């Protein structure tokens, strides 16, 4: 059997990187000896995180449109052209059987160049509302792997496969009990615990809402695992100082499986990876979608669960007034928690990594 050669392109946030890495590991399990190359954007977090997983990565000199500083966009046309040449050179040197894109700056130039060279491509669309780049790429892609129903409004129906979104193996294989999770974070057993997560970079509105409502929340005899991101960590640590036995403040949580296990209720942004993980964890969640995500896709992601009574949602603009109120109300309603938990669990797909890897193998085999 010929050796499979695959490029996986994209990154920028944990929401793109972790699924890419999960599929990479799945490919190596399903087809031992598969040669993988990751392609990311220079200076983005994938350049650090992917090698930690044991994979090779090269970086493109590419950036997105900067809405806050228009001057920084002057070099954008040059970078787009340069990244296209870089992508073509990488494809010529590595000679892949297939190229997969997971979103992020590096995804478009790599898949666009691969399609121009008749190399089979696969798109992994994580959100319920597709971005512009993937809509363009889908016209020539061999396969589009999606996680939500109704995606034929964006992509050719015959190319769509509903695979779900891949999550880290530790989460898909979650084994910790609630009390084991609580013990890991030095919290008390049998006391309701709230997990607050704002993505790998933190979430300003969620952090500020928790800060403002912390005293009110602590009157409810609850515990809190509060992941802040680096920028807000010191402020949150000082704010929580008087409650240090019941509030654990962390800038980043590596052992998310234990954090999910410890929690009775979760507050989270509505990124695709977070939702995929929460479906497997099966925990009641209040989403606070990031309002500036492309095409407001986080609100669309959250609403797809809210409409099935699998989650609650508070708008970012309402969070400072509403989030703590909604949280206290949910904590007091065990029936609502149980219904939400059952409904979100029913949406879980734990083998998305292997479903996507099998699709990559299928389109690559046509070229071997």
N, C-alpha and C positions, 0 to 999 in steps of 0.2 A: 504493500500500500504506500503510495507516495506521501511524503511529508506535507502536512497542511501548513500553509503560510497565511497568516491573517494580520491585518492592521486594524487596530481599534483607535478611533480618533475622537477627541473631545475632552471636556473637563471644565475647569473654572470654579466649580463648587463641589462640595461633597455629594450633592444630589446627582451630579453627572459622573463623578469619579468612582464612587462605590459600586454603582451598577456595572460600569465598564470593567472594573477589577473582578467583580463576581462572575461576569460572563467569561473573562479570561481564564479564571480558575476552572470554570465548568468545561471550557473547550479542552483544557489540558487533562481533565478527568475523562471526558468522553473520547478524545482522540489523543492518547499519550504521544509525546513527541512533536505536537503542534508547535510551530515556531510563531511567536507573537511579537509584534512591535506596537507599542502605544505611541500616539502622536498627540501632543498637547500644545498649549500656548506658552511661550517663554515667560518666565516670571509668575506663572500661575501655580496654584497649590498642587496640581497634578505632577509637576516636575519633582516635587518632594515625596508625595504620597504613593505614587505608582512604583518607584524603585523600592520603597519600604515593603511592597508586596512581592518583590522578587522579579519584577518585569522591567524590560528595557523600554526607555522612552526617549523620543527626540522632540524638540520644541520648534514650533513655527514662530516667526516674528509677526504676530497678528494681534490685533486688538479690536474691540467693538467701538461703536459710536459713543462718544462721551457727551452726555447731555448737560453735565454741570460745567464743563470747560470747553467751549467751542474751539478755542485755540489748539487744544490737544488733538483735534480732528484733522489738522492740516496734513499730518503725515499718513492719514488713513488710506488714501488712494495708493500711495507708494507701498504701504504694508500689504494691501490686498493683492497687488500685482506680484510683490516679492514672495508672499506666502504661496501663491499659485505655482511659481517656479520651484520653490522649495518642495511643495507637495509632489510635483511631477518627478523631481529628482529622487525623492524618497521612494516613490512607486517604482521607478526604473531600477533602483539599487536593491530594494527588498523583494520585488516581484511577487506580490501577494496573490493568493487565489481568490480572496474576498476582502472587502473593506467595510467595516461597521462604524457608524457614527452614532454617538450618544448625546449630541448637543454640546454647546460651548463653542468658543471661537475657532478651534482647530477643525471642527467637524465639517463645516461647509467647504473650505478649500480642498480638504483631502478627498471627500466624496465627489465633489465637482470634478476634480482632476481625474479620479478613478473612472468616473462615468465617461469622461472624454477619451480615456484609453481602453474602453470596453472591459473594464474589470468589474465583476459583479459587486453591487453595494447593498447593504442592509441598513435601514434607519431604525433606531430604537427611540420611539417617541414616548416620553414618559408622562406627558401631561394630557389633560382632557381637552385642551385647546391648543392646536398645533401652531408652532411658530412659522414665520415666513420662510426661513431657510429650508426647513423640512418639507414645506409644501412644494417648493421649487424642486428639491432633490428627489421627491417621491415620484415625479413624472418618469424618471429613468431608473429608479431603484428596483431591484428584483424582489425585495420584500420589505414590509413596514411592520414592525412589531409594536403593538399598542397595549395600553393597560385599561382603557375605558371603552364602553360601548359608544356607538354613534360616530366613530372616527371616519366613516366613509364620506362625511361632509368635507373632509380635508384631503383625503387620499383615495387613489383608485381602489375600489372595493376588492378587486381580485388579488391585490398585493398585500392585503391586511391580514395579520394573524394576531389574535388576542393572546398574549403571553403573560401579561402582568409585568410589574417592574421588579427587577432582581434586587435582593437585599443581601447584606453581609451574612455569611454562613452562620456566624454565632447567633444571629437573630432568627434565621429560618429554622435553626435547630434548638431554639430557646428551651433550656432545661431547668433554670433556676425557679424555685418557689418564691412566693411573695416575701416570706420571712427571711429567706436566704439573701434576696435582693436588699432588703432593709438592713440586715446585718452588715452587708458589704459596705453600705454607706453610713455605718454606725448610727442607725436609727432604731427606734423601738418597734418590736413586733406588735401586731394587732392595733396599731394606730393608723388611721387613714393617711395615705401619703400622696402628695401631688407632685408630679414631674412637670417642670417647665423647661421647654427646649425651644430655642430660636434658630436652629440650623447651625452649621459649622462656624459661622461668623457672628452669631448672636442676633438678637432682634430688639432694636431700640424701643419700640412701642411696648412690646411685651415686658421688657425689663422695667421701664418707667411705670407701667401699670402695676406690676408686682411691688415695686418700691412704694408707690402711693398707698396701696391697699394692704401692706404687710401686717400692720397692727390689727386691722379688722379681721384678717384671715387667721392670725394666730389665736384669736379668741375662740376659734372653732375646734380647738383640740385636734389639730392636724399637724403633719410634718411636711417638709418641702425639700425636694431636690431641685435646685435652681441652676440651670446651665445658662451662663450669661454671654458667652463669647468673650474674647480678650478685652475689647474696649471698655466694657462696663463692669469688669470683674471686681476691681478694687472698691468702686462705689457700692456695689451690692454686698460685698463682704463686710464693709463698715456698717451698712444699713442693717444687716442681719445679725450683727455682733451680739446683741442682747438675747437673741433666740438661737445661739449657736448650737445648742443641743438638739433643736428641732428643725433648723434650716441649714442645709448643706449647700454651699455656693461653690460652683466649679466653672472654670472658663470653658472647658471642653470635657466631654465624657467619652472615654474610649470604650468602656464596658456598657454599651447601650442595652445589651440584653439584660443585665442586672438592674439597670435603671427602669426599664419597662416592667420587669418582674416586680419591683418594689412598689410600683405606682398603682393606686386605685383609680385616679383620674389624671389625664394629661392635658397640658396646654401647649399648643404647637403652631408654628407656621404651617402652611398647607402645600409645601413642596411635594413633588411626586414620590421621592424616596421616603420622606417622613410618613406619608400616607400608606405606602406599601408596608413599612415596618409596623405601623400602628394596627393595620388589618391583621397581621400575624400575631402581634401582642394581644389584640382583642380588648383594648382598654377604651373606656369612654373618653372622648376627647372634645375639647373646645378649640376650634381652629380660629386663629387670627391671621387671615391671609395677608401676605406682603402685597400692598396695593400697587407697587411700581414694577412688579414682574411683567415680562413681555406679554402683551395682549391680556393683562390681568388674569393670567392662567391659574394663579393660586386660588382666586375666588371661584373660578370654574371648577377646579379640583375639589374644593371644599363642598360646594353646592351639590356635587354628584353624590356625596355621602349624606349631607343634610337631608336631601330629598328622599333618602331611604331610612331616615331616622337612625343613621349610623354615627352621627356626630352632631355637634352644635357649632354655630359660627358667630363670632363677634367681629364686626368690621373694624379695621385698624383705626379709623377715625373715631369710633365709639369706645375703644378699648379702655381708655383711662376712666370713663364713667361706668362702663358696663361689665368689664371682664371679671372683677372680683365679685360683683353681685351675682352674675351668672354662675360663677364657680361655687359660691356658697350655696346657691339654690340647688345645683346639681349634687353637691356633696350630701345634701339633706334628703335626696330622693333616690333611695336604693332601687326602686322599680325602674326608674328612668335609666339608671346606670346599667342595670342588668339587660334591659332591652337594647340599649346602644351597644353594649359589649357583644351580645349575640349577633346583632345586625352587622357590625363591622367585621367580626370574625368570619361571617359567611362570605365576605368579599376577598378573603386572603388567598393568595397564590404563593405557595412556598417553593415551587420549583421553577420559577420564571427564568432563572439563570440558565438552566439546562434546556428549557423550551427555546430560548433565544439562541443558545449555542448550537442546538440541533438545526435550527434554521440557517445559521451561518454555514454549518457543514454542508447542508443541502445545496445552497447556492454556490459554495466553493467547489463541490464535487463536479459540478457541471463544467468547471474550467480545468480540473486536474487532468 
